[in-house]
Amino acid sequence: RSRYKQIVFRQEPFTTKTAIKAHQISFLLLGGIPKELVYDQDKLLLKDENGGDLIQTQEFKRYVESESFTVYYCRKSDPQSKGKIENVIKYIKQNFLRGRKFTSIELLNEQAQGWLERTGNGKKHQTTFKIPLEEWEIEKQYLIPIKNQHVMQEENQIYHTVRKDH
């Protein structure tokens, strides 16, 4: 309802494990977990569909159950259910990322938090005509407490060159 936004950037493509870590970082910054989260049907979170039932990946299912929030997946190609998040992504790309020079992922995430405070959450929303940060202060009291407050450490990644004959 508040339209409060949170951003986490990564340099490498997301995996289920790093998507969970991004959730944890966001929940720590937000101070809790909303009762329901809405997602697009992403392969990092869903592994299959069985007669209309969406089957989550084991890792994400365990995470959802451990934190006790519910999930709702948008229907494929449904602009009404996906429009809000698509507009937020477009807003971030056109207002925060446009023209920005990348130097490091840490600096980008730090700049994103500053931009959110000043602009993304600090200015009046064009649809609701309310300031997301002020509305967020009202909503904050309804968050579910975070059960697992540890943020998973990134595994040390070792890159190798693999040739065709190996």
N, C-alpha and C positions, 0 to 999 in steps of 0.2 A: 504494500500500500504506500509506503513512504518513497519508493523508487530510489532508495539508498543503494549506492554502487560500491563494489569492491573489485579490485583488479590484481591478478598475479600473472606476471609474464615469465616465460621460460625461454632459454635459448635453444634447447633441444625439443623435439616433438614430445608431447605428453604421452605418458603411459598410464595405466590404471593406478599404479603406485604413486606416480608424481601428481596425478589428478587428486588423489586422496590427500597428499601432502598439501596441495594448494587449498583444498577444503579446510584442512586443519589451520593453516596460516590465516585464511579468511575468517574462520570462526573465532580464532584468538583475537584478531583485530576487531571483530564485531562485538566480542564479549559474550557470545553464546551462539546457539543454533536455532534457526527458524523451525517451526513444527513441520513444515512441508517445503520441499525444494522441487522446482520444476526444471526438467531437462529436455533437451532434444534427444532423439534416439541415436546416441553415439556408441560406436563400437568399443570404446574404452569402458563403458558402463554396462552395456548389454551385449550378450554373446549370441542370442538367438531369439526367435519368436516361435511359439507353438500354439497354433490356432487362436491367435489374438493375444495370448499371454506372453508378456515380455520376460525373458530370462536374463537376469543380471549376471555379470561375471562374478565368480566366487569371491574374489578379493573385495570388490565393491559391495557385494551383498553383506559380507562379514562386517565391513566398515559401517554400513547403514544400520545394521542390527546392533552394533556395539554403541552407537551414538543415539539410537532411538528416535530418529527423525523419519518421516515418510517421504516417499518420492512419487512424483507424477511425471510421466513421460508424454510429451506432446505427440500428437498424431503426425505421421509423415505428411509433408506438403500441406500443412494446415497453417495458413498465415495468421489466423485469429489467435491460436494458442502460442505461436512462435514469434509473433510480431513484436512484443515488448522486448524480449531479449535481443532480437535481431536489430531493433532500433538502438538499443544501448551499445551494441558492438559497433554499429555504424557511427554513433555519436563519439565513441572513444577514438575510433580510427580517424574521423574527420576533424576532431577538435584537439585531442591530445597527441596522437601519433604523427599527424600530417606535418611534414617539414622538420621533424625532430631527428637529430643525428644520433645514431647509436654508438655508445662507447663501451658500456658494460651492462649486463643484465641487472646487477645490483643497483647501479645508478638509475636505470630505467624504472625499476620497481620503486625506488625512493622518490623519483620525480612523479611517478603515477600517484603515489599517496599524497604528495603535495598538491597536485592538480585536482585530485578528488576533493580535498579539503576546501580549496579555493573555488573551484568551478563545478566539477561533477556533482558534488553533494552540497556545495555552498551557495549555489545560485538557484533562483526560482525555476521550478520545472515548468516547461511549456504546456503541458497537458493539465497537471493538477493545480498549477499556480501556487504551489507550496514549496518551501525549501526542504529538500530531502533530509538534511541533517537535523533540522528541527522536528520533522515528523518521525525520524528515526529515534530520537530521544523518547518519544511517546511509546513507540513500538518495542524498544529495548527491554522493557520490563516483562515482555511476554516470551522472551527467548528461553530455550531449554538450556540448562547448564551443560558445559562441555565435560564429558566423562573422561576422555583420553586426552589430556592436555599436552602430552608430549608431541613434538613435531618430529616425524621420522627423519633420520639422517639420510642424506643421499649416499648411495653406495658408491664406493670408489670405482670409477669407470676407467678401464684400460682399453685403448683403441689399438687394433692391429690391422696391418695390411694383409688382406687375404687374396692370394692369386688364384687363377683358375685351376692350376694343377695341385692345389693343397686341399 
